[in-house]
Amino acid sequence: MNQNDDSTPRGRAFRRIGGTALATGAAVCAAAALFGSLPANASVSHHDGTGKPSVTASATPLPAAGPTLTGAEEVKQFKEAEEKRIDASPEAKDINAYYAAGYGYEDALDLAVLWNSADRPHAKTTAGAALIAGRALPFAPGQGFARSYTEAQRLRAFALTESDDPGLPARLAASWRISEQAAKVKAGGLALANQPVPLEHPTPSAGDAEAAFFAAGYDFADAQELAQAWKIDTYSAKVKAGQDLLSTPQIALPIKP
């Protein structure tokens, strides 16, 4: 007779023990599947008198969240972080060294021309890096104006200082009665010498220019003659002539009243 037959007391005991073990294992696996993994301080126990397993987990509480920032506070923090980042950048250190050595805005133009830099800020960073490295600049602070500059360098200075006004060369040429190229050279030289470019007075309105034209003794026939000479219409000729008469210094018209 088989001693492990299920009908024997031993066989029945084996089934109870095996069944309990399987149930316990299944419950633990189910709990693990539900929670992903059991917490480190989880425990498996049995309810009194039931024999059914249960999982008891005492999870560690999450740290309390910090105070919620308002939109303005977030913007302020972002700006402060950006300012720190910019101040720590090599470019900022170079520019700070440039100004700390006593050089200024006017000096940057002279350096940009001498080094053929793209613009003044690039000249400042280049100069600051040189100073940090212990190298001397071409001139002492505020002494760039005393140097002699070639025509090409004066043209470069004009391009750097007056690049946003494409009509300026023509107006300066008319005001100074020289060619546009010569006007650029002259204006660039003035900028390098730290002297302002003497621009003409603001362009008069069309009405003021026309009134000045007739006030100077010119008439409609003169306007027609000027229109033919300048290859424009009569009204535009009156306005242009009046603006020339009001310019400083005054631009002479090709005909007398």
C-alpha positions, 0 to 999 in steps of 0.5 A, spaced: 500 500 500 502 506 498 504 510 504 503 517 500 496 515 498 491 521 498 486 518 502 491 517 508 492 522 514 499 523 512 497 524 504 491 529 507 496 533 511 501 534 505 495 536 501 493 541 507 501 544 508 502 544 500 495 548 499 497 553 504 504 554 502 501 555 494 496 560 497 501 564 501 506 564 495 500 566 490 498 572 495 505 574 495 506 574 488 499 578 487 501 583 492 508 584 488 504 585 482 499 590 485 504 594 488 510 593 483 515 591 488 514 590 496 516 595 500 522 594 504 518 594 511 512 590 508 510 584 512 506 578 510 501 575 516 495 571 517 488 573 519 487 570 526 483 563 524 482 564 517 489 562 515 489 567 509 495 571 508 495 579 508 500 584 506 501 589 511 506 595 508 508 601 512 510 606 506 515 611 508 512 618 507 514 623 502 518 629 504 513 635 504 513 639 498 516 646 498 512 653 498 509 654 491 512 660 487 508 665 484 509 667 476 513 673 478 517 669 483 519 664 478 521 670 473 525 673 478 529 667 479 530 665 472 533 672 471 537 672 477 540 665 474 541 668 467 545 674 470 549 669 474 550 665 467 552 671 463 556 674 468 560 668 469 561 667 461 568 669 458 565 675 454 563 678 460 569 677 464 573 680 458 569 686 457 569 687 465 577 687 464 576 692 458 572 697 462 576 696 469 583 698 465 580 705 464 578 704 456 571 707 454 566 707 448 570 711 444 576 707 445 572 701 442 571 704 435 579 706 434 580 699 436 575 696 432 578 700 426 585 698 428 583 690 428 578 690 423 573 688 428 566 686 426 563 691 431 565 695 437 563 689 442 567 684 439 573 689 439 572 690 447 572 683 448 578 682 444 581 688 448 579 685 455 582 678 453 589 681 451 589 685 458 587 679 462 593 675 458 598 681 460 598 684 453 598 691 452 593 695 447 595 699 441 594 706 445 593 708 453 585 709 455 582 715 451 588 716 447 586 713 440 584 719 437 591 722 437 593 716 432 593 717 424 589 713 420 589 711 413 583 713 408 581 706 408 581 706 416 576 712 416 572 709 411 571 703 416 570 708 422 564 711 418 561 704 416 561 702 424 558 709 426 553 710 421 551 704 418 543 705 420 543 711 415 544 709 408 542 716 406 547 720 410 553 720 405 549 723 400 546 729 405 553 730 408 556 730 401 551 736 399 552 739 405 559 739 405 559 740 397 564 734 396 563 727 393 560 722 397 566 718 398 570 724 401 564 725 405 565 718 408 572 719 409 571 726 413 565 723 417 569 717 419 575 721 421 571 726 425 568 719 429 575 717 430 577 724 433 571 723 438 568 729 434 561 729 432 559 729 425 555 736 424 549 733 421 545 738 417 538 740 420 532 736 420 529 736 413 524 741 412 517 739 411 514 739 404 510 745 405 516 749 409 520 747 403 515 750 398 514 756 402 522 758 402 522 757 395 517 762 393 520 766 399 527 767 396 524 770 390 523 764 385 516 763 381 513 757 378 517 758 371 523 757 375 520 751 378 519 748 371 526 750 369 529 746 375 524 740 374 527 740 367 534 740 370 533 735 375 529 730 371 523 731 376 516 733 376 515 741 378 512 740 385 518 735 387 523 741 384 520 746 388 520 742 395 527 740 393 529 747 392 526 749 398 530 744 402 536 746 399 535 753 401 534 751 408 539 747 409 546 748 413 550 750 410 545 753 404 546 749 398 546 754 392 541 752 386 543 752 379 539 758 377 537 765 380 530 767 381 
